[in-house]
């Protein structure tokens, strides 16, 4: 079984909706890293040059490659990434190998066979 890693950098207020959308689309697990910082084209700075931007979360989803595009699109819709500038970003990368995913492999095997 081959996997992709979907990485989404999202506003912390949107994290729960994005996780729900990913799970509904077929994701079987998620890791969330809180309090990430980032900047787009412009920096939002407030008093005394301090960062006043809202909190960001990094959402990591290790998903089976046949489901990855569907899950990525669901995450993008839930986060409004294409329609709301600055809302966040999501992308996927190939995973060459992974350990600790045997329970997910068993769960996904029947789902993948149905899809194909």
C-alpha positions in Angstrom: 0.0 0.0 0.0 1.3 3.5 -0.9 0.6 6.6 1.1 0.6 10.4 0.6 1.1 13.0 3.3 -1.4 15.8 3.1 -0.1 18.9 4.9 -2.5 21.8 5.6 -1.6 25.0 7.4 -4.9 26.4 8.6 -6.4 29.1 10.9 -6.9 27.4 14.3 -10.6 28.3 14.2 -11.0 26.2 11.1 -9.1 23.1 12.3 -12.1 21.1 13.5 -14.1 21.7 10.3 -11.1 20.6 8.2 -10.5 17.5 10.2 -14.2 16.6 9.9 -14.1 17.1 6.2 -11.0 14.9 5.9 -12.5 12.1 7.9 -15.7 12.3 5.9 -13.6 12.0 2.7 -11.8 8.9 4.0 -8.9 10.0 6.2 -8.4 7.5 9.1 -6.2 9.6 11.4 -4.8 13.0 11.9 -1.9 14.8 13.7 -2.3 18.4 14.6 0.6 20.7 15.5 -0.6 23.9 17.3 0.7 27.4 17.3 2.5 27.4 14.0 3.5 30.8 12.5 3.7 31.9 8.9 3.5 34.8 6.5 2.1 35.2 3.1 2.9 38.1 0.7 2.6 40.7 3.4 3.3 40.6 7.1 0.6 41.5 9.6 2.5 43.5 12.3 0.9 45.4 15.1 2.2 47.6 17.9 5.9 47.7 18.3 6.4 45.4 15.3 4.8 42.4 17.1 3.1 39.7 15.1 -0.7 40.1 15.5 -1.7 37.3 13.1 -4.1 34.7 14.3 -2.9 31.3 15.4 -2.3 28.6 12.8 -2.4 24.8 13.1 -0.5 22.3 10.9 -2.7 19.4 10.1 -0.9 16.2 8.9 -2.9 13.4 7.3 -1.2 10.2 6.2 -3.6 8.8 3.6 -3.7 6.0 1.1 -2.8 7.4 -2.4 -6.0 6.4 -4.1 -8.0 8.5 -1.6 -5.5 11.4 -1.4 -6.8 13.7 -4.1 -10.4 13.4 -2.9 -9.3 14.1 0.7 -7.1 17.0 -0.4 -10.0 18.6 -2.3 -12.3 18.2 0.7 -9.7 19.9 3.0 -9.4 22.7 0.5 -13.2 23.3 0.3 -13.6 23.2 4.1 -10.7 25.7 4.5 -11.9 27.9 1.7 -8.3 28.1 0.5 -9.1 29.1 -3.1 -11.9 31.6 -2.2 -10.5 33.3 0.8 -6.9 34.8 0.6 -4.9 34.0 3.6 -7.2 31.2 4.9 -4.4 28.6 4.5 -2.8 26.2 2.2 -2.9 22.4 1.7 -0.7 20.2 -0.4 0.4 16.6 -0.6 3.7 14.8 -0.9 4.7 11.2 -1.7 5.6 9.0 1.2 8.3 6.5 0.4 7.8 4.2 3.4 6.0 4.2 6.7 5.9 2.2 9.9 3.0 2.0 12.4 0.3 2.0 9.8 -0.7 -1.7 9.9 -4.0 -1.1 11.6 -4.9 1.5 9.0 -3.8 -0.8 6.1 -6.3 -3.4 7.2 -9.1 -0.9 7.5 -8.3 0.7 4.1 -7.8 -2.5 2.2 -11.5 -3.3 1.8 -12.3 0.4 1.1 -9.7 0.6 -1.6 -10.9 -2.6 -3.2 -14.4 -1.2 -3.4 -13.2 2.1 -5.0 -11.3 0.2 -7.7 
